[in-house]
Amino acid sequence: MSAVTQEEVIRVFGDHVGSDNKLLEECTSICQLYNLSAETLLYKWEALNFRPSATRSEISEFTMDSIIALKTQIQRDIVKENAKRPQHRAIGVTNTAIVNRSRLPVNMHKTAVVGQNPTIAQMKVEEGFGVPGPSKSSSVVFKGPANDPSSRKYRSYRYMYEKILERSEALDDRIEEFSELIKEHYNVAELGDPTSGTDDDIIVTGRIVYDADTADTAPPRLTETSMALEASRANGGKRVALRLDSSVTIRGAAQGAGSVGLFPGSIVALKGKNGGGNWFLVKEILSLPPLKPSPTSFRLPSIKSDSAVDPSFSIHIACGPYTPDADLSYKPWRALVKTLKASKPSVVLLMGPFIDVQHPKIKTGETDMLPDALFRSLFIEHLRTYLDSSPGSIAVLVPSIRDLISRQAVYPQGELDPELTASDPRIHLLPNPSRFSINDITFGVTSVDVVYHLKKEELSIKGAEVDPIPSASPDDTGTDVMANTCRHILQQRSFYPLFPVPLDVSHEVNLSVTHLDGLRLADGTDNPPDILILPSRLKQFSKVVQTTTMINPSFLSKGTFAKLDIAAGSTDSYKERIKTEVVKLEA
């Protein structure tokens, strides 16, 4: 880590510290002495001086009187960290290693002990590893999330600090947002309270939840008799059991579907009435309004015709795990590297987990290499070699909450530390999930298996179609079960629309409710991505839903990855421009 300057301290702490020269010098000295960033120093100060109360929580003002206490706490943390650190052991004495998932000290990133495990090729991490290679202009135009310091800090939030009020407000805001969409789309003047008895039918909105009084399975499963609707606080804020009319209809759904899927967490609009009983009778289900088609689907490329960049490009997509559970040889990954060198795609999109914390041999410590060093040796070194051999190509990396090299084990998740790639401009680090664009094609990507989670929790409700929406693509017939499951992601406008997370897969998500904004599928626009990457343990597929191409490349450890070829925008149809293929990995 480079030495922290006074300007960085002022940027993080503000003018209060900047106006006091002595305080500013002390802060800078502490950062340099203990090898801390200004952001880390601020976090330590907030943790030390956070004062919660029943009515108000605040952080004390930072003054010179606080410096001694802060130094003492930092020294205590160092002593505790050193006590946890394993002593040096001779290589080959034992296969057990203690792996600390917390961020490793900088001085431990530069060197690594190479183990004698025969399943891992012995690779030495050189002292100068990671220095960016010669600058080369990219053959594609890449646009990702904002990368300024404040945006990166927001994405790298500290989790497990959620308050009940903040969680409830985040959930309530989502219902209110969709309520406004429903009112505008269906021309509804006012929404009703589902818990109030009425003589006439009303339209209500809310979130589908389990009815705790009728759920008779553990873990609970959604059925027609165990559904309840949770309204927003603006419409009562209570829960009411749902009952479906025998002749229930479905308005505004995809043409040909003949049914609608409901799952815990889905936002719905229902028409019916509460006749004074303890449940709301649903006579009609109103589908959520679809997203607007992207400009690309109307053949409106964003790359100017006189641009020096060729709008056509190719992309290879793979998702971890990158090695089978039986060993740490990473043979599938090495086979993919050979494929990359042979085909030389313009873009390589890799999704975690890279160093999987759930891998049996990682859990038992059957490697003496530090996680960062293992990642650099296995992935970054190969990527840099490939990018050197293919001038103009780029790599895009998206982490997983199972990644041992990530600072966050929470969803949404910030990008990997730039130190892992030495800020190589050819390797782009993205949060999980994220949206980005390459030339005039927009992408959405997440490493969470949301398709499987939706599929296992979805309850299909059949009903007569009323005013169905014709498909924007001839490939989207409305009858494909898997395509309809993926359709929830578009309609709910979220990379992960379930809530709560299913109990048996909760360890795969670790959802941060107060940061649901980070899961928005159409952040800043009302357009879906042209291509949505949804890796899943379910069988690999490539399907068109509305105007979005949904791709499940499966996991590289299963021997599959995806290849896309995008042609330049012309009079060709949207379908003809994007060629997708999920292929088997060559041995």
NORDA-V409909 format. One record per pair of residues at least 6 apart in sequence whose ideal C-beta (glycine too) atoms are under 7 Angstrom apart, sorted by the first residue. I is the first residue (numbers start at 1). GAP is how many residues later the second one is. Records with the same first field share a line. If there is no record, write none. Layout:
# NORDA-V409909
I=GAP / GAP
This chain:
# NORDA-V409909
1=34 / 36 / 105
3=29
4=24 / 27 / 28 / 33 / 34
6=18 / 22
8=30
9=8 / 15 / 18 / 19 / 22 / 29
10=7 / 8 / 14
12=26 / 27 / 30
13=14 / 29 / 49
16=46
17=6 / 7 / 10 / 45
18=6
22=42
23=41
26=41
27=14
30=6 / 11 / 41
31=6 / 7 / 10
34=40
35=71
39=114
43=115
44=26 / 29 / 30
45=17 / 25
46=13
48=21 / 22 / 25
49=10 / 11 / 17
50=9
51=6 / 7 / 9
84=16
86=12
91=22 / 24 / 25 / 277
92=24
95=271
96=268 / 269
97=268 / 270 / 271
98=267
99=263 / 266 / 272 / 305
101=256 / 303
103=304
104=266 / 268
108=262
109=263 / 310
110=17
111=14
112=13 / 257 / 258 / 261
113=255 / 256
114=8 / 9 / 10 / 254 / 255
115=252 / 253 / 254
117=211 / 249 / 250
119=208 / 209 / 210
120=208 / 209 / 247
123=254
125=248 / 251 / 252
129=247
130=246 / 291 / 292
131=291
132=290 / 291 / 292 / 293
133=251 / 255
136=255 / 256
137=255
138=254 / 256
139=171 / 207 / 253 / 254
140=169 / 173 / 206 / 207 / 254 / 298 / 299
141=162 / 168 / 297 / 298
142=252 / 286 / 294 / 296
143=293 / 294
144=284 / 286 / 290 / 292
145=6 / 285 / 286 / 289
155=259 / 260 / 276
156=251 / 252 / 258
157=358
159=249 / 251 / 353
162=350 / 351 / 352
166=348
167=346 / 347
170=343 / 344 / 346
171=342
172=60 / 61
174=93 / 342
175=30 / 31 / 32 / 57 / 92
176=56 / 58
178=27 / 89 / 110
179=12 / 26 / 53
181=107 / 108
182=6 / 23 / 87 / 104
183=8
185=104
186=100
188=15
191=12 / 13 / 14 / 44
192=6 / 10 / 11 / 12
193=38 / 42 / 43
194=10 / 12 / 35 / 37 / 46 / 80 / 86
195=41 / 43 / 45 / 79
196=78
197=77 / 78 / 79
198=75 / 76
200=73
201=70 / 71 / 72 / 82
202=71
203=66 / 68 / 83
204=25 / 27 / 31 / 66
205=62 / 63 / 64
206=23 / 24 / 25 / 26 / 62
207=23 / 58 / 60
208=19 / 21 / 54 / 55 / 56 / 57 / 58 / 60
209=19 / 21 / 30 / 55
210=10 / 12 / 16 / 18 / 54
211=15 / 16 / 17 / 30
214=11 / 12 / 27
215=11
219=283 / 284 / 285
220=6
222=40 / 41 / 42 / 235 / 237
223=236
224=20
227=15
228=11 / 12 / 13 / 14
229=10 / 11 / 13 / 41 / 51
230=9
231=6 / 7
240=34 / 39 / 40
241=37 / 38
242=37 / 38 / 40
243=36 / 38 / 39
244=38 / 217
245=27 / 36 / 37 / 38
248=34 / 35 / 36 / 37 / 215
249=35 / 214 / 215 / 217
250=10 / 35 / 37 / 213 / 215 / 216
251=33 / 35 / 36 / 215 / 216
252=34 / 35 / 215 / 217
253=7 / 34 / 212 / 215
254=214 / 215 / 217 / 224 / 233
255=213 / 214 / 215 / 216 / 223
256=221 / 222 / 223
257=221 / 222 / 227
258=204 / 207
259=201 / 202 / 203 / 204
260=25 / 27 / 201
261=197 / 198 / 199 / 223 / 224 / 227
262=6 / 197 / 199
263=191 / 194 / 195 / 196 / 235
264=193 / 234 / 235 / 236
265=232 / 233 / 234
266=222 / 226 / 231
267=21 / 225
268=17
269=17
270=12 / 15 / 16
271=12 / 13 / 15
272=8 / 9 / 10 / 11
273=8
274=6
275=6
285=176 / 178
288=203
290=179 / 201 / 256
291=199 / 202 / 231 / 235 / 236 / 237
292=234 / 235
293=179 / 254
294=148 / 233 / 234 / 236 / 253
296=144 / 145 / 234 / 278
297=250 / 277
299=270 / 275
301=10 / 139 / 268
302=138
303=6 / 8 / 136 / 137
309=130
310=258
311=128 / 129 / 257 / 258
312=254 / 255 / 256
313=33 / 34 / 125 / 126 / 253
314=31 / 32 / 250 / 251
315=30 / 31 / 32 / 34 / 249
316=24 / 29 / 32 / 245 / 247
317=32 / 216 / 234 / 236 / 244 / 245
318=18 / 32 / 235 / 238 / 243
319=32 / 128 / 216 / 234 / 236 / 237
320=31 / 32 / 33 / 34 / 36 / 80 / 235 / 236
321=32 / 35 / 38 / 234 / 236
322=8 / 10 / 11 / 32 / 234 / 235
323=6 / 7 / 8 / 9 / 10 / 234
324=233
325=34 / 35
328=33 / 39
330=48
332=224 / 225 / 227 / 253
333=45 / 223
335=250 / 251 / 252
336=220 / 225 / 249
337=45 / 49
339=247
340=8 / 46
341=45 / 48
344=46 / 49
345=48
346=47
347=46 / 47 / 49 / 91
348=47
349=47
350=45 / 47
351=47 / 49 / 94 / 96 / 184
352=46 / 47 / 48 / 50 / 51 / 95
353=47 / 49 / 50
354=21 / 25 / 49 / 51
355=7 / 16 / 19 / 20 / 48 / 49 / 50
356=6 / 46
357=45 / 47
358=44
361=6
362=42
367=7
371=33 / 34
372=33 / 48
375=30 / 45
376=44
380=40 / 41
383=12 / 44
384=40
387=6 / 8 / 39
394=32 / 34
395=31 / 32 / 33
396=32 / 34
397=19 / 30 / 32 / 33
398=32 / 34 / 36 / 47 / 49
399=7 / 14 / 16 / 17 / 33 / 48
400=32 / 47
401=8 / 9 / 10 / 12 / 109
405=11 / 15
406=7 / 10
407=10
408=6
409=101
410=100 / 102
411=37 / 85 / 98 / 99 / 100 / 101
412=19 / 20 / 21 / 100 / 103 / 106 / 107
413=18 / 19
414=17
415=14 / 15 / 16
416=13
418=11
421=6 / 8
430=6
432=14 / 15
433=11 / 12 / 13 / 62 / 86
434=11
435=7 / 8 / 9 / 88 / 94
436=7
437=6
440=129
441=89 / 90 / 125
442=87 / 88
443=86 / 88 / 90
444=77 / 85 / 88 / 89
445=88
446=49 / 88
447=88
448=48 / 60 / 61
449=59 / 86 / 87 / 88
450=39 / 45 / 46 / 84
451=34 / 35 / 83 / 85 / 87 / 101
452=84 / 85 / 86
453=45 / 49 / 52
454=31 / 34 / 44
455=30 / 83
456=46
457=41 / 45
458=27
471=6 / 7
472=74 / 75
473=71 / 73 / 74 / 102
475=69 / 100
476=7 / 68 / 69 / 70
480=63
482=59 / 61
483=60 / 62
486=48 / 57 / 59 / 64
487=58
488=9
489=6 / 8 / 32
490=31 / 38 / 55 / 56 / 58
493=27 / 28 / 29
494=25 / 26 / 27
495=24 / 26
496=13 / 15 / 23
501=8 / 10
521=7
522=6
528=18 / 19 / 20
529=19
530=18 / 19
531=18 / 20
532=16 / 18
533=18
534=16 / 17 / 18
535=17 / 18 / 19 / 20
536=16
538=14
540=12 / 13 / 14 / 20 / 42
541=11
542=7 / 9 / 38 / 40
543=7
547=27
549=29 / 31
551=11 / 29
553=7 / 8 / 9 / 29
554=6
556=29
559=25 / 26
560=22 / 23 / 24 / 25
561=22 / 24
562=18 / 19 / 20
563=18 / 20
564=14 / 15 / 16
565=14
566=11 / 12
567=10
569=8
